[in-house]
Amino acid sequence: MRHFNRRKEERQRFEIPLCTELTISSINQKTVSSGRIEICVKDVSIHGLRFASSLRFPVSENLLLKFQTRIMDNLITLTGKIVWRTSSPLKPFTYEYGVQLLHDEFTHSLFTKLYNDMGIWLKKIPFVPGCRFCNTESCPLYPIHKQRTK
């Protein structure tokens, strides 16, 4: 499936992805209890993110996911829905996903501040302090961090 760039704003790209816990929050508006898996968030914007996983999730309006990670020493939980999926060009049996984030007012305010602060750091150095970056111990997909330069 081919996806088109519908981004509304600039994305912060990570040289090494953010190691993030993913859980399924709800299916068809029914809360579910699911296990947690580690995924790699490769880039993020205020309204979306791109992640890689070895699991194949459906592209669906009815599937809400929760993403929990540490950004600049803040534990943050984001909720979103998958809007596109593709096979990873870097690793077989791995998928990349585009997620539209759905914020409540508090999360939007906190995440916007963290996002802007991240942008300042990433202009100076390739790593943001206080983040949970992927490594060989925490992430089964690592290393998938080599990005194609444009």
Residue pairs with C-beta under 8 A, 6 or more apart in sequence:
1 59
1 84
1 85
1 86
2 86
3 83
3 84
3 86
3 98
7 45
7 48
8 45
8 47
9 45
9 46
9 47
10 45
10 119
11 43
11 44
11 45
11 48
11 50
12 43
12 44
12 45
12 115
12 118
12 119
12 122
13 42
13 43
13 122
13 147
14 41
14 42
14 43
14 44
14 133
14 145
15 126
15 127
15 145
15 147
16 127
16 133
16 134
16 135
16 145
17 40
17 41
17 42
17 51
17 52
17 133
17 134
17 139
17 142
17 144
17 145
18 40
18 41
18 44
18 69
18 71
18 131
18 132
18 133
18 134
19 38
19 39
19 40
19 69
19 132
19 133
19 134
19 135
19 138
19 139
19 142
20 38
20 39
20 40
20 41
20 51
20 67
20 68
20 69
20 132
21 36
21 37
21 38
21 39
21 67
21 68
21 69
22 36
22 37
22 38
22 39
22 51
22 53
22 65
22 66
22 67
23 34
23 35
23 36
23 65
23 66
23 68
24 32
24 34
24 63
24 64
24 65
24 66
25 31
25 32
25 64
25 65
25 66
25 79
26 32
26 63
26 64
27 62
27 63
27 64
28 62
29 62
37 53
37 55
38 138
38 139
38 140
38 141
39 51
39 52
39 53
39 67
39 141
40 51
40 52
40 53
40 134
40 139
40 141
40 142
40 144
40 145
41 49
41 50
41 51
41 67
41 69
42 50
42 51
42 52
42 96
42 145
42 147
43 49
43 50
44 50
44 115
45 115
46 101
46 108
46 111
46 112
46 115
47 100
47 101
48 80
48 83
48 98
48 99
48 100
48 101
49 67
49 78
49 80
49 98
49 99
49 101
50 96
50 97
50 98
50 99
51 67
51 96
51 97
51 99
52 88
52 91
52 94
52 95
52 96
52 97
52 141
52 144
53 94
53 95
53 97
53 141
54 93
54 94
54 95
54 140
54 141
55 95
56 85
56 95
57 63
57 65
57 82
57 85
57 95
57 97
58 82
58 85
59 82
59 83
59 84
59 85
60 81
60 82
61 81
63 81
63 82
64 79
64 80
64 81
64 102
65 79
65 80
65 81
65 82
65 99
66 77
66 78
66 79
67 77
67 78
67 79
67 80
67 99
68 75
68 76
68 77
68 78
69 75
69 76
69 131
69 132
70 76
70 130
70 131
70 132
71 114
71 118
71 128
71 130
71 131
72 114
72 117
72 118
72 121
72 128
72 129
72 130
72 131
73 129
73 130
74 110
74 114
74 130
76 107
76 110
76 111
76 114
77 107
78 101
78 103
78 107
78 111
79 101
79 102
79 103
79 107
80 99
80 100
80 101
80 102
81 99
81 100
81 102
82 97
82 98
82 99
83 98
83 99
83 100
84 97
84 98
85 95
85 96
85 97
85 98
86 95
86 96
87 94
87 95
87 96
88 94
88 95
88 96
88 144
89 148
90 144
90 146
91 141
91 144
94 141
94 144
101 111
103 111
118 128
121 127
121 128
121 129
122 128
127 133
132 138
134 141
134 142
134 143
134 144
134 145
135 142
136 142
136 143
